[in-house]
Amino acid sequence: MSQVDPLLWIETFFVQASDTDFRSKGKLSFLLDIMQRAADSAVNNLGLSMDKMLAAGMGWMVITMDVDISRLPLPNEALTVHTWSKGTKGALWQRDYRIFAENGLEIASARSIWALVDIDKRKILRPSALPVAVEPYLEDSVGPLPQKVTIPAGVILQESYLYQVRYSGLDNNGHLNNARYVDICCDALTLEEWKGLRLTGLQITYAQEAKYGTEISILRTEWMKDGVYIRGQDSDRVLFEAHLKLE
């Protein structure tokens, strides 16, 4: 893929059958997956591969992501992801995304906050610890810094199901993969709900990392005017909170 600007990474992905759901629409986790892959490619293009980061004991940890969706991907579609760093605010990194269909129309966009962490100590590192410079791209912005999920006060959350982290959910840091959290959220809804609703976005905040064997209680609200709120927790910690925006 030809890059029009060294600070703007552009990459194309194809929607395979395994990326779609029972409605023949792209899964929400697929969108997060290709955004993650594009971000990895962008950093790799700067000379900092995943292998080098792991060797240095560093990794990226997403804090909050806010995704807006015009429509979900279709089977066999070619999608182009644009992603760029918006620089840092304190110890946190900001990254934006836009996803385009083959006709050039934007089908989704996202804002995210990340932290650079010491993998062994699970400690947030200052941006200066990164061995390469990541300059901000200033020609575009999806929007302001995304806010953490806030579940409305007074709403009732009931357990939908229990999930245990297994091999299939782990990333190369040995923790539950970011995109898998989204599958967990989507599984909290019934097929009947999915048949009658249109997904317009996702807001998710990752509070604690989940390791192999962790049992997560998945709680959800009833249908609200702006969608469904979901919380994942173990015996004594909130691991994540999310808002599936539906209409």
N, C-alpha and C positions, 0 to 999 in steps of 0.2 A: 504494500500500500504506500503510495506516495504521500509524504507528509508535507503539508503546505506551510507549516511552521514547526520548528524544532520543539517548541513548548506545547504544541497541540498534537496529541496522539490520535490517529485515526486507524481503526481496524474493522475488518468485515467478518461477520460470523453467519453461518447458515443454520437455519432452524431444521433440526432433524426430528423424526417421528418421536424419538425418546424425550424430546424437549417439550412435547405438547401433552395436554391433558385429555380427559374423556370427551371434551367438547371440540377437540382439534384446535385448541388455542394454546399459545405458548404459556408455559408455567411461569408464575411470578419468580420462582427460584432461578429459572433460566435467565431472566433479565439480570438478576443480581450476579449470576455466574459470569455472564459475558462482560459485565462492567468490571468485575474483579479481574478477569483475564486481561482486559484492555489496560487496566491500571498497572498490573504486573508487567505487561509489555512496555508500557511507558517508562517505568522505572528501570527496567532492563535496558532500554534504549539509551539510558544515561550512563550505562556502564556498571550498574549495580544489579546483578542477577540475583535470583532467589538463593542460589547456591552460595554466593558471596555473603549475602545477608545472614544466612543460617550459620556459615562458618564464623561470622563475626558475632554470633549470638544475638542477632537482632531480628525483629519481625514487626509486621504492621498489625495493629488491632483497631478494628472499626468501633467507633463509639456510638454514633447516630447516623442514620440514613433516612432521607425523605425523598420518596419517588412519586412522580406524577405520571399517569398513564393515560394517553388518548385512546389507544387500543392495544390489545395484546398481539404478539407476533402470530403469523400463520405458517403452516407447514411448508417447507421448501423455500421459505423466504430468505433473502440475503439482507442482513441488517448491518448498518454501519454505525459503530460506536465512536463518538468523539469524547475525549476526556482530557482534563488538564488540571494542574495544581493551581489553587488560588492563593498559595502561600500559607503562612503559619499565623496563629494567634496564640501567643504564649507557647506552651508545649504541644499544641494541637495543630494538625494539618488539615487543610480544607481541599476537597477535590469535587469537581462538577462533572456531569456526564450529560450527553444528549445522544439519543438513539434514533436513527433515521431508517425509513423503509427505502426500497429500491426506487420509488418515485420521488425521493428527496423530502417527503413529508416527515416531520418529527412525530414519532409515536410515543416517546417517553423521555423524561429528563429526571435528573437526580442531583441532590446535594448531599455531601457526606463529610463527616469529621472523623479523622484517624489519629492514632497515637503511635509513635515509634517506641517499641518496648524491648527491654532486656528479657530474652526468652527464659533464661534460667531463674532470674530474680523476680520476673513478672512485674518489673518496675518501668514506669514511663521515663523515656529518655528525652533530653532536650534536642531540638532539631539540629543543633551543632554537632551532635554525635554521629549524624549521617555522614559517611565519608565522601559523598559527592554532593554537588550543589543542585538543588531543585528550584529553578527560577519560576516565579508565578507567571501564568498566561493572563494577560489583562484585557484581551480583545473581546471576551465574552464572559457572561455570568448568568447562571441559572436563577440565582436569587440570593437572599441573605443567608447567613449562617443558620443551618437547620436547628430547630429546638428539640430538646428531649421529649419523649412521649409523656404526656400527662393524662392519666386515666381520670375522667371526671369524678369529683367527689360524690360519694353517696351511691354510686352504681354498684350493683351486685355482680360479683364474678363467681361462676360455678365451674367446678372441675369438668372438663370435657373428656380428658383421657390422660393416661400416664405414658411418658416416653422415656426410654432408657438409651443412653448414648452407646452405640456399638461401632464396630469397625467401619461400616459404610458411611458414618457421619463425620469421621475425623478428617482434619486437615493435616498438613505436614508439620504442624506444631503440636500435634497430639490433642487438639481441642476440637469441639464441634464446629464444623465449617459454617461461615456466615450465611451462605445460601440455604443450608439445611434448616436453620432457624425459621426461614420463611416457609419451607415445606411444612414444618411443624405447625405454624400458624394457620396455613391453609387447610390442614387436616382437622382443625378444630371446627370447621364448618361442614355441614352435611351436603350431600350431592344435590338435594332438593334446593338448598340455599344457593349453591353455585349455579344451578340451572336458571334461577330467577333473578340473579343479581349481576351487575356489571362492575368489575374491579376498576377503580379510577386512581388508586394509589396505595402507597404503603409508607408508614412512618414506623421506624423500629429503633429502639435504644438497647444496646448490649451493656448490661450492668456487671455481670460476672461471667467468666469463661466456664464452660462445662467440659469435663474430662470423660474419658472412657468409663462406663459403668454408672455415671451420674443418672439418677432417676429424677425426671422433671415432671412436676404436676402442671398440666396445661389448663389454665383457667380462662374463661371467656365471658363476656357480657352477652345479653340478648341483643337482638338487632336494635340499633339506635339510628337516629336520622342521618348520622354521618358515618355509619358503618358499624364495625365490631372491634372492641378492644380486647386484647389478649395479654395474659401474663404467664411467664414460665418461672416456676420456683422449685427449689428443692426443700429439704426439711426446714432450713432456717435462712435461706437467701433468695432474694429476687434475682433471677438470672437475666431476664429480658422482659421488656414491655413493648407492645406493638399496637398499631392501629391500622386495620385493614379498611381502606376507604372504599365503600361500596354504594351503589345506587341501583 
